[in-house]
């Protein structure tokens, strides 16, 4: 007679098509034993078949990737930025539609080809030096050229603009407080370093701001060269009746100071740098274009004639015995009226 109190936890269902492991029971594979899922069969969890191969499961286990890290890959798209997902470049190494934010408490270095080209920091950068006997690598920032006119537009396309802007100062809200100054923009080229003994010191790096050349034309008029403007900031307006508006900013062009002779009493200090204003030459042609002029373009630079008669005497400049007016400097005011300044030799 069967013992009714005996209830096995692991049994085969009547008909022999399914093995059942009851709640609280287990199916243990002892050391040396195998559970082999043959080809064509499947291993399921909650009714869902596991489709990964044993090799794929072993490879994933060997990486140490966590489920959270795998979640960053789930839903990621190659070549596109997806929120809270891993960023994967496309076959060309590009990622589109991405807002790139680099956040670090340390200096950020941009490295291309194993060479540190550019260092970024919120404080002065102490050193970004090339390897010994190696010139420092240059960094180039260039916007995109205008696209080729395919015939549907009447003009060529404009090249991309480049804007570098410092932050605005904040307004003061406390009575009598001074508003915040706008951020300064400083362009500083590298310092030339001293030569060895009798060697010549290295030249300081040049700062070049060059407007683009105007485009040519077969029978029409060539394009105007790009303008280069140095404009000081306007003085701030006052809102009260007794206030005084701020003065406009000055434009100061200062040449470099000549270097001092530090080797001995017989040395000679370096000459100070010149300030040279050179108008552009006229373009060549059957009739040459007019040469540009140095213009003084504001009424405040000129003093109107009075009623007194002015006599130019024969008193010449110092260190010149006989002074002769050899030429006149032609200048124009803001209305293009011509004036002449005598030049003695």
C-alpha positions as CSV (number, residue, x, y, z in Angstrom):
1,X,0.0,0.0,0.0
2,X,1.4,3.5,-1.0
3,X,2.3,5.9,1.7
4,X,0.0,8.9,1.2
5,X,2.3,11.1,3.4
6,X,5.2,10.8,0.9
7,X,5.1,13.8,-1.5
8,X,8.2,14.0,-3.7
9,X,9.4,17.6,-4.5
10,X,10.8,16.6,-7.9
11,X,8.7,14.3,-10.0
12,X,7.7,13.5,-13.5
13,X,4.2,14.3,-14.5
14,X,1.9,11.6,-15.4
15,X,2.4,10.9,-19.1
16,X,6.2,11.4,-18.7
17,X,6.5,14.7,-20.8
18,X,7.5,17.1,-18.0
19,X,9.7,17.1,-14.9
20,X,8.4,19.3,-12.1
21,X,10.4,20.9,-9.3
22,X,8.0,22.0,-6.6
23,X,8.3,25.1,-4.5
24,X,10.9,24.6,-1.9
25,X,12.6,21.8,-3.8
26,X,15.7,22.0,-6.0
27,X,17.4,20.2,-8.8
28,X,21.2,20.0,-8.1
29,X,23.9,19.0,-10.6
30,X,26.7,17.6,-8.5
31,X,30.4,18.2,-9.3
32,X,31.4,16.3,-12.5
33,X,27.8,16.3,-13.8
34,X,26.4,18.2,-16.8
35,X,23.1,19.6,-17.9
36,X,23.4,19.6,-21.7
37,X,20.9,21.6,-23.8
38,X,21.3,20.0,-27.2
39,X,21.0,21.9,-30.5
40,X,17.4,22.6,-31.3
41,X,16.4,22.6,-27.7
42,X,16.0,25.8,-25.5
43,X,16.6,27.0,-22.0
44,X,13.8,29.3,-20.9
45,X,13.3,31.8,-18.0
46,X,9.7,32.7,-17.2
47,X,8.7,31.3,-20.6
48,X,11.3,33.3,-22.6
49,X,14.0,31.3,-24.4
50,X,17.6,32.3,-23.9
51,X,19.0,32.7,-27.4
52,X,22.6,33.6,-26.5
53,X,25.1,30.9,-27.2
54,X,27.4,29.5,-24.5
55,X,30.3,31.2,-26.1
56,X,28.5,34.6,-26.0
57,X,27.5,34.1,-22.3
58,X,31.1,33.1,-21.4
59,X,32.5,36.2,-23.2
60,X,30.1,38.5,-21.4
61,X,30.9,37.0,-18.0
62,X,34.7,37.5,-18.7
63,X,34.3,41.3,-19.2
64,X,33.0,42.0,-15.8
65,X,30.3,44.2,-17.3
66,X,27.4,44.8,-14.8
67,X,23.7,44.8,-15.6
68,X,23.7,48.6,-15.2
69,X,26.5,49.0,-17.7
70,X,24.7,46.7,-20.1
71,X,21.7,49.0,-19.7
72,X,23.7,51.9,-21.1
73,X,24.2,49.8,-24.3
74,X,20.6,48.8,-24.6
75,X,18.9,51.5,-26.8
76,X,22.2,53.1,-27.9
77,X,22.4,54.0,-31.6
78,X,25.6,54.1,-33.6
79,X,26.3,57.7,-34.8
80,X,23.6,59.3,-32.7
81,X,23.5,60.6,-29.1
82,X,20.7,59.0,-27.0
83,X,20.0,60.4,-23.5
84,X,21.5,58.3,-20.7
85,X,22.9,55.8,-23.1
86,X,26.4,55.0,-24.3
87,X,27.7,57.1,-27.2
88,X,28.8,55.0,-30.1
89,X,30.5,56.5,-33.2
90,X,29.3,55.4,-36.6
91,X,31.5,53.7,-39.3
92,X,33.0,57.2,-40.1
93,X,33.9,57.8,-36.5
94,X,31.2,60.5,-36.1
95,X,28.4,61.2,-33.6
96,X,25.6,63.5,-34.7
97,X,23.1,65.5,-32.7
98,X,25.4,65.5,-29.6
99,X,25.7,68.4,-27.1
100,X,29.3,67.9,-25.8
101,X,29.9,68.9,-22.2
102,X,33.3,68.3,-20.7
103,X,33.2,68.7,-17.0
104,X,36.4,68.3,-15.0
105,X,38.1,69.8,-11.9
106,X,41.4,69.3,-13.7
107,X,43.0,70.7,-16.9
108,X,41.4,69.3,-20.1
109,X,43.9,68.4,-22.9
110,X,42.9,67.9,-26.5
111,X,45.1,65.3,-28.0
112,X,45.3,64.3,-31.6
113,X,47.6,61.6,-32.9
114,X,49.1,61.2,-29.4
115,X,50.2,64.8,-29.3
116,X,48.7,67.3,-26.8
117,X,47.6,70.2,-29.0
118,X,45.4,72.3,-26.8
119,X,45.1,72.7,-23.0
120,X,41.9,74.2,-21.4
121,X,41.5,75.3,-17.8
122,X,39.7,77.8,-15.7
123,X,43.0,79.0,-14.3
124,X,46.5,79.9,-15.8
125,X,48.0,76.8,-17.5
126,X,51.4,76.0,-15.9
127,X,52.9,74.0,-18.7
128,X,52.0,72.4,-22.0
129,X,55.4,71.6,-23.4
130,X,56.4,69.5,-26.4
131,X,58.9,66.7,-26.1
132,X,62.6,67.6,-26.2
133,X,64.0,69.0,-29.5
134,X,60.4,69.1,-30.8
135,X,58.5,72.2,-32.0
136,X,55.2,72.9,-30.2
137,X,52.2,71.6,-32.2
138,X,49.8,74.1,-33.6
139,X,46.1,74.1,-33.1
140,X,43.8,75.2,-35.9
141,X,40.1,76.3,-35.6
142,X,38.4,76.7,-38.9
143,X,34.7,77.0,-39.8
144,X,33.2,75.4,-42.8
145,X,33.5,76.8,-46.3
146,X,30.4,77.8,-48.1
147,X,29.0,75.0,-50.3
148,X,29.5,74.9,-54.0
149,X,26.7,76.8,-55.9
150,X,24.8,74.0,-57.6
151,X,23.0,76.4,-60.0
152,X,19.8,76.9,-58.0
153,X,21.0,79.9,-56.1
154,X,22.0,83.3,-57.6
155,X,25.1,83.7,-55.5
156,X,27.8,81.5,-53.8
157,X,27.2,80.5,-50.2
158,X,28.6,82.3,-47.2
159,X,31.4,80.6,-45.2
160,X,30.7,79.8,-41.6
161,X,31.1,82.6,-39.1
162,X,33.4,82.2,-36.0
163,X,32.3,84.1,-32.9
164,X,34.4,84.3,-29.7
165,X,32.6,86.2,-26.9
166,X,33.5,86.9,-23.3
167,X,30.8,86.9,-20.7
168,X,28.8,90.0,-19.8
169,X,29.1,91.5,-16.4
170,X,26.0,91.2,-14.1
171,X,23.9,94.1,-13.2
172,X,24.1,95.5,-9.6
173,X,20.8,95.5,-7.6
174,X,22.1,97.1,-4.4
175,X,21.8,100.9,-4.3
176,X,25.2,102.5,-5.0
177,X,26.8,99.2,-6.0
178,X,29.0,98.9,-9.1
179,X,27.9,96.7,-12.0
180,X,30.1,93.8,-12.9
181,X,32.7,94.3,-15.6
182,X,32.5,92.3,-18.7
183,X,35.0,89.5,-19.2
184,X,38.3,90.5,-20.8
185,X,39.6,89.0,-24.1
186,X,43.4,88.6,-24.2
187,X,45.3,87.5,-27.3
188,X,48.9,86.8,-26.3
189,X,51.5,85.3,-28.5
190,X,54.4,83.3,-27.2
191,X,57.5,84.9,-25.7
192,X,60.8,84.4,-27.6
193,X,63.4,82.9,-25.2
194,X,67.0,83.9,-24.7
195,X,69.7,82.7,-27.0
196,X,72.7,80.7,-25.8
197,X,75.7,83.0,-25.1
198,X,76.3,84.9,-28.4
199,X,73.1,83.4,-30.0
200,X,70.2,85.6,-31.0
201,X,67.1,85.4,-28.8
202,X,64.1,83.8,-30.3
203,X,61.5,86.2,-31.8
204,X,58.2,86.6,-30.1
205,X,55.3,85.0,-31.7
206,X,53.3,87.2,-34.1
207,X,49.6,88.0,-33.7
208,X,48.0,88.3,-37.2
209,X,44.4,89.3,-37.8
210,X,43.9,89.2,-41.5
211,X,40.6,89.9,-43.4
212,X,39.8,87.6,-46.2
213,X,40.6,88.5,-49.8
214,X,37.8,89.5,-52.0
215,X,36.8,87.0,-54.7
216,X,37.8,87.6,-58.4
217,X,35.4,88.0,-61.3
218,X,35.7,87.4,-65.0
219,X,33.9,90.5,-66.3
220,X,32.2,91.9,-63.2
221,X,33.5,93.6,-60.2
222,X,35.7,91.7,-57.8
223,X,34.5,91.3,-54.2
224,X,35.6,93.7,-51.5
225,X,38.3,92.4,-49.2
226,X,37.1,91.6,-45.7
227,X,37.2,94.6,-43.3
228,X,39.2,94.6,-40.1
229,X,37.7,96.8,-37.4
230,X,38.9,97.7,-33.9
231,X,36.0,99.3,-32.1
232,X,36.1,100.3,-28.5
233,X,33.0,99.8,-26.4
234,X,30.4,102.5,-26.0
235,X,30.1,104.3,-22.6
236,X,27.2,103.2,-20.5
237,X,24.1,105.4,-20.3
238,X,22.7,106.8,-17.1
239,X,19.0,106.7,-16.2
240,X,19.0,109.5,-13.6
241,X,18.8,113.2,-14.3
242,X,22.1,113.9,-12.4
243,X,24.0,111.0,-13.7
244,X,27.1,111.2,-16.0
245,X,27.3,108.8,-18.8
246,X,30.4,106.6,-19.0
247,X,33.2,107.6,-21.4
248,X,33.7,105.4,-24.5
249,X,36.6,103.1,-24.4
250,X,39.9,104.1,-26.0
251,X,41.7,102.2,-28.8
252,X,45.4,102.0,-28.0
253,X,48.0,100.5,-30.3
254,X,51.3,100.2,-28.5
255,X,54.5,98.8,-30.1
256,X,56.8,96.6,-28.0
257,X,59.5,98.1,-25.8
258,X,63.0,97.4,-26.8
259,X,64.9,94.9,-24.7
260,X,67.4,96.1,-22.1
261,X,71.1,95.3,-22.4
262,X,71.7,93.2,-19.3
263,X,75.3,92.0,-20.1
264,X,77.4,95.0,-19.6
265,X,78.0,98.7,-20.0
266,X,79.1,98.4,-23.6
267,X,75.9,96.7,-24.8
268,X,73.1,98.5,-26.7
269,X,69.4,98.1,-25.8
270,X,67.0,96.9,-28.4
271,X,65.0,99.3,-30.5
272,X,61.4,99.8,-29.7
273,X,58.9,98.5,-32.1
274,X,57.3,100.7,-34.8
275,X,53.7,101.4,-35.3
276,X,53.1,101.3,-39.0
277,X,49.9,102.2,-40.8
278,X,50.1,100.9,-44.4
279,X,47.1,101.5,-46.8
280,X,46.5,98.8,-49.4
281,X,48.0,99.1,-52.9
282,X,45.6,99.5,-55.8
283,X,45.0,96.4,-57.9
284,X,46.9,96.0,-61.2
285,X,45.1,96.5,-64.5
286,X,45.1,98.6,-67.7
287,X,44.3,101.4,-65.3
288,X,45.8,100.6,-61.9
289,X,43.4,100.9,-58.9
290,X,43.8,103.8,-56.6
291,X,46.0,103.2,-53.5
292,X,44.2,103.3,-50.2
293,X,44.7,106.2,-47.8
294,X,45.1,106.6,-44.1
295,X,41.9,108.3,-43.0
296,X,41.1,110.2,-39.8
297,X,37.4,109.7,-39.7
298,X,35.9,111.8,-36.9
299,X,35.0,115.5,-36.5
300,X,36.6,115.5,-33.1
301,X,40.1,115.0,-34.7
302,X,40.0,118.3,-36.5
303,X,40.1,121.9,-35.4
304,X,38.3,124.5,-37.6
305,X,40.1,127.5,-39.0
306,X,40.0,130.7,-37.1
307,X,40.4,134.3,-38.6
308,X,44.1,134.6,-37.8
309,X,46.6,134.4,-40.6
310,X,49.1,131.6,-40.1
311,X,52.7,132.0,-41.5
312,X,54.9,128.9,-42.0
313,X,58.3,130.2,-41.0
314,X,61.7,128.9,-42.1
315,X,62.2,127.3,-38.6
316,X,62.7,123.7,-39.3
317,X,62.7,120.6,-37.1
318,X,65.5,120.1,-34.7
319,X,68.8,118.6,-36.0
320,X,68.0,119.7,-39.6
321,X,69.8,122.7,-41.0
322,X,67.7,123.6,-44.0
323,X,64.1,122.5,-43.9
324,X,62.2,122.1,-47.2
325,X,58.6,121.0,-47.6
326,X,59.2,117.9,-49.8
327,X,55.8,116.3,-49.8
328,X,52.4,116.5,-48.3
329,X,50.5,113.8,-46.4
330,X,47.1,113.5,-47.9
331,X,44.4,112.6,-45.4
332,X,40.6,112.5,-45.5
333,X,38.0,113.3,-42.9
334,X,34.8,111.4,-42.2
335,X,33.2,113.3,-45.2
336,X,36.0,112.3,-47.5
337,X,37.2,115.9,-47.8
338,X,40.9,116.1,-48.6
339,X,43.5,117.8,-46.4
340,X,47.3,118.0,-46.7
341,X,49.9,117.9,-44.0
342,X,53.3,119.4,-45.0
343,X,56.3,117.1,-44.5
344,X,59.8,118.8,-44.1
345,X,63.1,117.2,-45.0
